[in-house]
Amino acid sequence: MFLGEDLLPLLVLALGAAMVVGNGLALVRPPVSPEDGELERAPAGRSLVMIAVGLMAAVWALASLVSG
């Protein structure tokens, strides 16, 4: 199999971790000078939901990698 048998859990782990880190940093460090059409801050509700979804995906993928 291309890139090993654990490709799907590794991709889900990477995507989930990227969602957690990216949205967390968007909440903690908003842009210094937003350009025209950009928001001053990331929407907190949407960012928290995306952090939760990314965390669930990362934990699920990590559990799949460890148990298998």
HTML snippet that shows the backbone in 3Dmol.js (N, CA, C, O; Angstrom):
<script src="https://3Dmol.org/build/3Dmol-min.js"></script>
<div id="view" style="width:600px;height:400px;position:relative"></div>
<script>
const pdb = `
ATOM      1  N   MET A   1       0.843  -1.186   0.000  1.00  0.00           N
ATOM      2  CA  MET A   1       0.000   0.000   0.000  1.00  0.00           C
ATOM      3  C   MET A   1       0.887   1.248   0.000  1.00  0.00           C
ATOM      4  O   MET A   1       1.948   1.275   0.623  1.00  0.00           O
ATOM      5  N   PHE A   2       0.437   2.252  -0.696  1.00  0.00           N
ATOM      6  CA  PHE A   2       1.197   3.496  -0.822  1.00  0.00           C
ATOM      7  C   PHE A   2       1.338   4.179   0.531  1.00  0.00           C
ATOM      8  O   PHE A   2       0.330   4.471   1.174  1.00  0.00           O
ATOM      9  N   LEU A   3       2.541   4.437   0.970  1.00  0.00           N
ATOM     10  CA  LEU A   3       2.881   5.109   2.221  1.00  0.00           C
ATOM     11  C   LEU A   3       2.448   4.354   3.470  1.00  0.00           C
ATOM     12  O   LEU A   3       2.262   4.970   4.519  1.00  0.00           O
ATOM     13  N   GLY A   4       2.286   3.065   3.389  1.00  0.00           N
ATOM     14  CA  GLY A   4       1.999   2.258   4.577  1.00  0.00           C
ATOM     15  C   GLY A   4       0.521   2.069   4.840  1.00  0.00           C
ATOM     16  O   GLY A   4      -0.333   2.679   4.197  1.00  0.00           O
ATOM     17  N   GLU A   5       0.243   1.206   5.803  1.00  0.00           N
ATOM     18  CA  GLU A   5      -1.145   0.867   6.120  1.00  0.00           C
ATOM     19  C   GLU A   5      -1.797   1.900   7.036  1.00  0.00           C
ATOM     20  O   GLU A   5      -3.021   1.915   7.164  1.00  0.00           O
ATOM     21  N   ASP A   6      -1.016   2.755   7.669  1.00  0.00           N
ATOM     22  CA  ASP A   6      -1.545   3.739   8.606  1.00  0.00           C
ATOM     23  C   ASP A   6      -1.704   5.114   7.983  1.00  0.00           C
ATOM     24  O   ASP A   6      -1.666   6.123   8.687  1.00  0.00           O
ATOM     25  N   LEU A   7      -1.878   5.164   6.690  1.00  0.00           N
ATOM     26  CA  LEU A   7      -1.949   6.457   6.006  1.00  0.00           C
ATOM     27  C   LEU A   7      -3.164   7.268   6.436  1.00  0.00           C
ATOM     28  O   LEU A   7      -3.030   8.454   6.738  1.00  0.00           O
ATOM     29  N   LEU A   8      -4.340   6.661   6.471  1.00  0.00           N
ATOM     30  CA  LEU A   8      -5.550   7.411   6.813  1.00  0.00           C
ATOM     31  C   LEU A   8      -5.512   7.950   8.242  1.00  0.00           C
ATOM     32  O   LEU A   8      -5.818   9.127   8.437  1.00  0.00           O
ATOM     33  N   PRO A   9      -5.150   7.148   9.258  1.00  0.00           N
ATOM     34  CA  PRO A   9      -5.055   7.726  10.600  1.00  0.00           C
ATOM     35  C   PRO A   9      -4.001   8.830  10.709  1.00  0.00           C
ATOM     36  O   PRO A   9      -4.196   9.791  11.453  1.00  0.00           O
ATOM     37  N   LEU A  10      -2.907   8.710   9.990  1.00  0.00           N
ATOM     38  CA  LEU A  10      -1.887   9.755  10.018  1.00  0.00           C
ATOM     39  C   LEU A  10      -2.396  11.053   9.391  1.00  0.00           C
ATOM     40  O   LEU A  10      -2.114  12.140   9.896  1.00  0.00           O
ATOM     41  N   LEU A  11      -3.138  10.941   8.301  1.00  0.00           N
ATOM     42  CA  LEU A  11      -3.701  12.128   7.671  1.00  0.00           C
ATOM     43  C   LEU A  11      -4.755  12.785   8.556  1.00  0.00           C
ATOM     44  O   LEU A  11      -4.818  14.011   8.640  1.00  0.00           O
ATOM     45  N   VAL A  12      -5.584  11.974   9.218  1.00  0.00           N
ATOM     46  CA  VAL A  12      -6.598  12.531  10.123  1.00  0.00           C
ATOM     47  C   VAL A  12      -5.925  13.191  11.320  1.00  0.00           C
ATOM     48  O   VAL A  12      -6.370  14.241  11.782  1.00  0.00           O
ATOM     49  N   LEU A  13      -4.858  12.583  11.825  1.00  0.00           N
ATOM     50  CA  LEU A  13      -4.111  13.182  12.932  1.00  0.00           C
ATOM     51  C   LEU A  13      -3.515  14.525  12.517  1.00  0.00           C
ATOM     52  O   LEU A  13      -3.589  15.497  13.270  1.00  0.00           O
ATOM     53  N   ALA A  14      -2.931  14.583  11.339  1.00  0.00           N
ATOM     54  CA  ALA A  14      -2.339  15.837  10.864  1.00  0.00           C
ATOM     55  C   ALA A  14      -3.403  16.910  10.652  1.00  0.00           C
ATOM     56  O   ALA A  14      -3.198  18.065  11.025  1.00  0.00           O
ATOM     57  N   LEU A  15      -4.528  16.544  10.061  1.00  0.00           N
ATOM     58  CA  LEU A  15      -5.586  17.509   9.821  1.00  0.00           C
ATOM     59  C   LEU A  15      -6.195  18.004  11.131  1.00  0.00           C
ATOM     60  O   LEU A  15      -6.426  19.202  11.294  1.00  0.00           O
ATOM     61  N   GLY A  16      -6.452  17.094  12.058  1.00  0.00           N
ATOM     62  CA  GLY A  16      -7.022  17.484  13.352  1.00  0.00           C
ATOM     63  C   GLY A  16      -6.088  18.386  14.132  1.00  0.00           C
ATOM     64  O   GLY A  16      -6.518  19.389  14.700  1.00  0.00           O
ATOM     65  N   ALA A  17      -4.813  18.035  14.163  1.00  0.00           N
ATOM     66  CA  ALA A  17      -3.842  18.854  14.891  1.00  0.00           C
ATOM     67  C   ALA A  17      -3.707  20.230  14.242  1.00  0.00           C
ATOM     68  O   ALA A  17      -3.569  21.232  14.945  1.00  0.00           O
ATOM     69  N   ALA A  18      -3.745  20.289  12.922  1.00  0.00           N
ATOM     70  CA  ALA A  18      -3.664  21.578  12.230  1.00  0.00           C
ATOM     71  C   ALA A  18      -4.890  22.440  12.531  1.00  0.00           C
ATOM     72  O   ALA A  18      -4.774  23.658  12.663  1.00  0.00           O
ATOM     73  N   MET A  19      -6.058  21.815  12.639  1.00  0.00           N
ATOM     74  CA  MET A  19      -7.259  22.577  12.977  1.00  0.00           C
ATOM     75  C   MET A  19      -7.160  23.156  14.383  1.00  0.00           C
ATOM     76  O   MET A  19      -7.538  24.305  14.615  1.00  0.00           O
ATOM     77  N   VAL A  20      -6.649  22.357  15.320  1.00  0.00           N
ATOM     78  CA  VAL A  20      -6.525  22.832  16.705  1.00  0.00           C
ATOM     79  C   VAL A  20      -5.519  23.974  16.788  1.00  0.00           C
ATOM     80  O   VAL A  20      -5.811  25.020  17.368  1.00  0.00           O
ATOM     81  N   VAL A  21      -4.356  23.780  16.218  1.00  0.00           N
ATOM     82  CA  VAL A  21      -3.302  24.794  16.307  1.00  0.00           C
ATOM     83  C   VAL A  21      -3.677  26.064  15.547  1.00  0.00           C
ATOM     84  O   VAL A  21      -3.512  27.168  16.065  1.00  0.00           O
ATOM     85  N   GLY A  22      -4.173  25.915  14.339  1.00  0.00           N
ATOM     86  CA  GLY A  22      -4.504  27.078  13.522  1.00  0.00           C
ATOM     87  C   GLY A  22      -5.603  27.931  14.131  1.00  0.00           C
ATOM     88  O   GLY A  22      -5.474  29.154  14.202  1.00  0.00           O
ATOM     89  N   ASN A  23      -6.675  27.301  14.567  1.00  0.00           N
ATOM     90  CA  ASN A  23      -7.767  28.067  15.165  1.00  0.00           C
ATOM     91  C   ASN A  23      -7.392  28.609  16.538  1.00  0.00           C
ATOM     92  O   ASN A  23      -7.836  29.692  16.918  1.00  0.00           O
ATOM     93  N   GLY A  24      -6.588  27.874  17.278  1.00  0.00           N
ATOM     94  CA  GLY A  24      -6.127  28.380  18.574  1.00  0.00           C
ATOM     95  C   GLY A  24      -5.264  29.617  18.416  1.00  0.00           C
ATOM     96  O   GLY A  24      -5.420  30.586  19.159  1.00  0.00           O
ATOM     97  N   LEU A  25      -4.363  29.589  17.460  1.00  0.00           N
ATOM     98  CA  LEU A  25      -3.520  30.757  17.218  1.00  0.00           C
ATOM     99  C   LEU A  25      -4.324  31.934  16.670  1.00  0.00           C
ATOM    100  O   LEU A  25      -4.001  33.088  16.949  1.00  0.00           O
ATOM    101  N   ALA A  26      -5.362  31.651  15.897  1.00  0.00           N
ATOM    102  CA  ALA A  26      -6.206  32.736  15.392  1.00  0.00           C
ATOM    103  C   ALA A  26      -6.933  33.436  16.531  1.00  0.00           C
ATOM    104  O   ALA A  26      -7.176  34.641  16.461  1.00  0.00           O
ATOM    105  N   LEU A  27      -7.283  32.698  17.577  1.00  0.00           N
ATOM    106  CA  LEU A  27      -7.935  33.312  18.732  1.00  0.00           C
ATOM    107  C   LEU A  27      -6.942  34.063  19.602  1.00  0.00           C
ATOM    108  O   LEU A  27      -7.237  35.152  20.094  1.00  0.00           O
ATOM    109  N   VAL A  28      -5.765  33.481  19.793  1.00  0.00           N
ATOM    110  CA  VAL A  28      -4.783  34.066  20.703  1.00  0.00           C
ATOM    111  C   VAL A  28      -4.082  35.271  20.091  1.00  0.00           C
ATOM    112  O   VAL A  28      -3.877  36.279  20.766  1.00  0.00           O
ATOM    113  N   ARG A  29      -3.713  35.172  18.812  1.00  0.00           N
ATOM    114  CA  ARG A  29      -2.964  36.248  18.158  1.00  0.00           C
ATOM    115  C   ARG A  29      -3.691  36.716  16.903  1.00  0.00           C
ATOM    116  O   ARG A  29      -3.388  36.252  15.804  1.00  0.00           O
ATOM    117  N   PRO A  30      -4.644  37.630  17.055  1.00  0.00           N
ATOM    118  CA  PRO A  30      -5.321  38.161  15.852  1.00  0.00           C
ATOM    119  C   PRO A  30      -4.332  38.982  15.014  1.00  0.00           C
ATOM    120  O   PRO A  30      -3.280  39.380  15.514  1.00  0.00           O
ATOM    121  N   PRO A  31      -4.661  39.232  13.761  1.00  0.00           N
ATOM    122  CA  PRO A  31      -3.748  40.010  12.910  1.00  0.00           C
ATOM    123  C   PRO A  31      -3.533  41.419  13.455  1.00  0.00           C
ATOM    124  O   PRO A  31      -4.450  42.036  13.998  1.00  0.00           O
ATOM    125  N   VAL A  32      -2.311  41.915  13.303  1.00  0.00           N
ATOM    126  CA  VAL A  32      -1.959  43.232  13.816  1.00  0.00           C
ATOM    127  C   VAL A  32      -2.705  44.324  13.053  1.00  0.00           C
ATOM    128  O   VAL A  32      -3.324  45.202  13.655  1.00  0.00           O
ATOM    129  N   SER A  33      -2.643  44.262  11.756  1.00  0.00           N
ATOM    130  CA  SER A  33      -3.343  45.262  10.947  1.00  0.00           C
ATOM    131  C   SER A  33      -4.104  44.536   9.834  1.00  0.00           C
ATOM    132  O   SER A  33      -3.538  44.241   8.782  1.00  0.00           O
ATOM    133  N   PRO A  34      -5.384  44.249  10.070  1.00  0.00           N
ATOM    134  CA  PRO A  34      -6.159  43.545   9.037  1.00  0.00           C
ATOM    135  C   PRO A  34      -6.344  44.415   7.802  1.00  0.00           C
ATOM    136  O   PRO A  34      -6.521  45.629   7.902  1.00  0.00           O
ATOM    137  N   GLU A  35      -6.301  43.779   6.642  1.00  0.00           N
ATOM    138  CA  GLU A  35      -6.482  44.495   5.386  1.00  0.00           C
ATOM    139  C   GLU A  35      -7.966  44.681   5.113  1.00  0.00           C
ATOM    140  O   GLU A  35      -8.802  44.199   5.878  1.00  0.00           O
ATOM    141  N   ASP A  36      -8.295  45.363   4.050  1.00  0.00           N
ATOM    142  CA  ASP A  36      -9.695  45.608   3.690  1.00  0.00           C
ATOM    143  C   ASP A  36     -10.406  44.283   3.461  1.00  0.00           C
ATOM    144  O   ASP A  36      -9.900  43.408   2.758  1.00  0.00           O
ATOM    145  N   GLY A  37     -11.570  44.146   4.054  1.00  0.00           N
ATOM    146  CA  GLY A  37     -12.359  42.930   3.872  1.00  0.00           C
ATOM    147  C   GLY A  37     -12.031  41.824   4.851  1.00  0.00           C
ATOM    148  O   GLY A  37     -12.724  40.807   4.861  1.00  0.00           O
ATOM    149  N   GLU A  38     -11.007  41.972   5.675  1.00  0.00           N
ATOM    150  CA  GLU A  38     -10.644  40.958   6.655  1.00  0.00           C
ATOM    151  C   GLU A  38     -11.227  41.321   8.019  1.00  0.00           C
ATOM    152  O   GLU A  38     -11.430  42.494   8.332  1.00  0.00           O
ATOM    153  N   LEU A  39     -11.488  40.307   8.809  1.00  0.00           N
ATOM    154  CA  LEU A  39     -12.002  40.529  10.150  1.00  0.00           C
ATOM    155  C   LEU A  39     -10.881  40.946  11.087  1.00  0.00           C
ATOM    156  O   LEU A  39      -9.724  40.575  10.889  1.00  0.00           O
ATOM    157  N   GLU A  40     -11.231  41.723  12.113  1.00  0.00           N
ATOM    158  CA  GLU A  40     -10.224  42.116  13.100  1.00  0.00           C
ATOM    159  C   GLU A  40      -9.837  40.941  13.993  1.00  0.00           C
ATOM    160  O   GLU A  40      -8.675  40.794  14.372  1.00  0.00           O
ATOM    161  N   ARG A  41     -10.812  40.115  14.320  1.00  0.00           N
ATOM    162  CA  ARG A  41     -10.582  38.922  15.148  1.00  0.00           C
ATOM    163  C   ARG A  41     -11.307  37.749  14.521  1.00  0.00           C
ATOM    164  O   ARG A  41     -12.279  37.930  13.787  1.00  0.00           O
ATOM    165  N   ALA A  42     -10.836  36.548  14.809  1.00  0.00           N
ATOM    166  CA  ALA A  42     -11.535  35.348  14.357  1.00  0.00           C
ATOM    167  C   ALA A  42     -12.818  35.192  15.177  1.00  0.00           C
ATOM    168  O   ALA A  42     -12.818  35.494  16.371  1.00  0.00           O
ATOM    169  N   PRO A  43     -13.907  34.729  14.564  1.00  0.00           N
ATOM    170  CA  PRO A  43     -15.136  34.503  15.320  1.00  0.00           C
ATOM    171  C   PRO A  43     -14.904  33.434  16.392  1.00  0.00           C
ATOM    172  O   PRO A  43     -14.509  32.311  16.079  1.00  0.00           O
ATOM    173  N   ALA A  44     -15.150  33.788  17.653  1.00  0.00           N
ATOM    174  CA  ALA A  44     -14.815  32.903  18.771  1.00  0.00           C
ATOM    175  C   ALA A  44     -15.635  31.623  18.746  1.00  0.00           C
ATOM    176  O   ALA A  44     -15.090  30.543  18.975  1.00  0.00           O
ATOM    177  N   GLY A  45     -16.915  31.715  18.477  1.00  0.00           N
ATOM    178  CA  GLY A  45     -17.762  30.524  18.486  1.00  0.00           C
ATOM    179  C   GLY A  45     -17.344  29.506  17.444  1.00  0.00           C
ATOM    180  O   GLY A  45     -17.207  28.319  17.738  1.00  0.00           O
ATOM    181  N   ARG A  46     -17.145  29.981  16.223  1.00  0.00           N
ATOM    182  CA  ARG A  46     -16.745  29.090  15.144  1.00  0.00           C
ATOM    183  C   ARG A  46     -15.360  28.503  15.412  1.00  0.00           C
ATOM    184  O   ARG A  46     -15.122  27.324  15.147  1.00  0.00           O
ATOM    185  N   SER A  47     -14.463  29.310  15.929  1.00  0.00           N
ATOM    186  CA  SER A  47     -13.114  28.825  16.211  1.00  0.00           C
ATOM    187  C   SER A  47     -13.125  27.755  17.302  1.00  0.00           C
ATOM    188  O   SER A  47     -12.402  26.763  17.205  1.00  0.00           O
ATOM    189  N   LEU A  48     -13.939  27.950  18.338  1.00  0.00           N
ATOM    190  CA  LEU A  48     -14.017  26.955  19.410  1.00  0.00           C
ATOM    191  C   LEU A  48     -14.621  25.646  18.915  1.00  0.00           C
ATOM    192  O   LEU A  48     -14.192  24.567  19.327  1.00  0.00           O
ATOM    193  N   VAL A  49     -15.612  25.737  18.036  1.00  0.00           N
ATOM    194  CA  VAL A  49     -16.195  24.516  17.462  1.00  0.00           C
ATOM    195  C   VAL A  49     -15.158  23.794  16.614  1.00  0.00           C
ATOM    196  O   VAL A  49     -15.041  22.571  16.686  1.00  0.00           O
ATOM    197  N   MET A  50     -14.408  24.537  15.815  1.00  0.00           N
ATOM    198  CA  MET A  50     -13.383  23.910  14.973  1.00  0.00           C
ATOM    199  C   MET A  50     -12.258  23.310  15.808  1.00  0.00           C
ATOM    200  O   MET A  50     -11.700  22.276  15.437  1.00  0.00           O
ATOM    201  N   ILE A  51     -11.915  23.943  16.931  1.00  0.00           N
ATOM    202  CA  ILE A  51     -10.915  23.376  17.836  1.00  0.00           C
ATOM    203  C   ILE A  51     -11.427  22.063  18.410  1.00  0.00           C
ATOM    204  O   ILE A  51     -10.681  21.088  18.494  1.00  0.00           O
ATOM    205  N   ALA A  52     -12.700  22.034  18.805  1.00  0.00           N
ATOM    206  CA  ALA A  52     -13.274  20.811  19.372  1.00  0.00           C
ATOM    207  C   ALA A  52     -13.310  19.690  18.340  1.00  0.00           C
ATOM    208  O   ALA A  52     -12.978  18.548  18.659  1.00  0.00           O
ATOM    209  N   VAL A  53     -13.707  19.997  17.111  1.00  0.00           N
ATOM    210  CA  VAL A  53     -13.749  18.985  16.049  1.00  0.00           C
ATOM    211  C   VAL A  53     -12.343  18.482  15.746  1.00  0.00           C
ATOM    212  O   VAL A  53     -12.134  17.277  15.602  1.00  0.00           O
ATOM    213  N   GLY A  54     -11.388  19.383  15.648  1.00  0.00           N
ATOM    214  CA  GLY A  54     -10.011  18.982  15.380  1.00  0.00           C
ATOM    215  C   GLY A  54      -9.423  18.150  16.500  1.00  0.00           C
ATOM    216  O   GLY A  54      -8.681  17.200  16.250  1.00  0.00           O
ATOM    217  N   LEU A  55      -9.751  18.502  17.742  1.00  0.00           N
ATOM    218  CA  LEU A  55      -9.261  17.733  18.887  1.00  0.00           C
ATOM    219  C   LEU A  55      -9.848  16.327  18.889  1.00  0.00           C
ATOM    220  O   LEU A  55      -9.138  15.359  19.160  1.00  0.00           O
ATOM    221  N   MET A  56     -11.141  16.207  18.588  1.00  0.00           N
ATOM    222  CA  MET A  56     -11.750  14.875  18.523  1.00  0.00           C
ATOM    223  C   MET A  56     -11.114  14.037  17.426  1.00  0.00           C
ATOM    224  O   MET A  56     -10.844  12.853  17.628  1.00  0.00           O
ATOM    225  N   ALA A  57     -10.873  14.636  16.272  1.00  0.00           N
ATOM    226  CA  ALA A  57     -10.259  13.903  15.162  1.00  0.00           C
ATOM    227  C   ALA A  57      -8.845  13.469  15.520  1.00  0.00           C
ATOM    228  O   ALA A  57      -8.454  12.338  15.230  1.00  0.00           O
ATOM    229  N   ALA A  58      -8.079  14.349  16.142  1.00  0.00           N
ATOM    230  CA  ALA A  58      -6.700  14.022  16.499  1.00  0.00           C
ATOM    231  C   ALA A  58      -6.651  12.920  17.553  1.00  0.00           C
ATOM    232  O   ALA A  58      -5.833  12.005  17.459  1.00  0.00           O
ATOM    233  N   VAL A  59      -7.516  13.005  18.547  1.00  0.00           N
ATOM    234  CA  VAL A  59      -7.534  11.975  19.595  1.00  0.00           C
ATOM    235  C   VAL A  59      -7.972  10.639  19.016  1.00  0.00           C
ATOM    236  O   VAL A  59      -7.403   9.601  19.352  1.00  0.00           O
ATOM    237  N   TRP A  60      -8.977  10.654  18.150  1.00  0.00           N
ATOM    238  CA  TRP A  60      -9.450   9.423  17.521  1.00  0.00           C
ATOM    239  C   TRP A  60      -8.342   8.796  16.674  1.00  0.00           C
ATOM    240  O   TRP A  60      -8.119   7.588  16.742  1.00  0.00           O
ATOM    241  N   ALA A  61      -7.650   9.606  15.880  1.00  0.00           N
ATOM    242  CA  ALA A  61      -6.576   9.088  15.040  1.00  0.00           C
ATOM    243  C   ALA A  61      -5.423   8.563  15.889  1.00  0.00           C
ATOM    244  O   ALA A  61      -4.844   7.523  15.577  1.00  0.00           O
ATOM    245  N   LEU A  62      -5.093   9.271  16.950  1.00  0.00           N
ATOM    246  CA  LEU A  62      -4.023   8.806  17.835  1.00  0.00           C
ATOM    247  C   LEU A  62      -4.385   7.491  18.501  1.00  0.00           C
ATOM    248  O   LEU A  62      -3.541   6.604  18.634  1.00  0.00           O
ATOM    249  N   ALA A  63      -5.630   7.363  18.918  1.00  0.00           N
ATOM    250  CA  ALA A  63      -6.089   6.099  19.517  1.00  0.00           C
ATOM    251  C   ALA A  63      -6.052   4.959  18.496  1.00  0.00           C
ATOM    252  O   ALA A  63      -5.719   3.825  18.841  1.00  0.00           O
ATOM    253  N   SER A  64      -6.392   5.259  17.249  1.00  0.00           N
ATOM    254  CA  SER A  64      -6.322   4.245  16.202  1.00  0.00           C
ATOM    255  C   SER A  64      -4.897   3.815  15.931  1.00  0.00           C
ATOM    256  O   SER A  64      -4.636   2.635  15.694  1.00  0.00           O
ATOM    257  N   LEU A  65      -3.978   4.753  15.963  1.00  0.00           N
ATOM    258  CA  LEU A  65      -2.574   4.416  15.715  1.00  0.00           C
ATOM    259  C   LEU A  65      -1.975   3.608  16.866  1.00  0.00           C
ATOM    260  O   LEU A  65      -1.199   2.680  16.639  1.00  0.00           O
ATOM    261  N   VAL A  66      -2.333   3.959  18.089  1.00  0.00           N
ATOM    262  CA  VAL A  66      -1.779   3.273  19.254  1.00  0.00           C
ATOM    263  C   VAL A  66      -2.359   1.873  19.412  1.00  0.00           C
ATOM    264  O   VAL A  66      -1.646   0.938  19.775  1.00  0.00           O
ATOM    265  N   SER A  67      -3.658   1.731  19.140  1.00  0.00           N
ATOM    266  CA  SER A  67      -4.298   0.427  19.346  1.00  0.00           C
ATOM    267  C   SER A  67      -3.974  -0.558  18.220  1.00  0.00           C
ATOM    268  O   SER A  67      -4.059  -1.770  18.414  1.00  0.00           O
ATOM    269  N   GLY A  68      -3.613  -0.053  17.077  1.00  0.00           N
ATOM    270  CA  GLY A  68      -3.400  -0.938  15.928  1.00  0.00           C
ATOM    271  C   GLY A  68      -1.991  -1.289  15.789  1.00  0.00           C
ATOM    272  O   GLY A  68      -1.627  -2.028  14.874  1.00  0.00           O
TER     273      GLY A  68
END
`;
const viewer = $3Dmol.createViewer("view");
viewer.addModel(pdb, "pdb");
viewer.setStyle({}, {cartoon: {color: "spectrum"}});
viewer.zoomTo();
viewer.render();
</script>
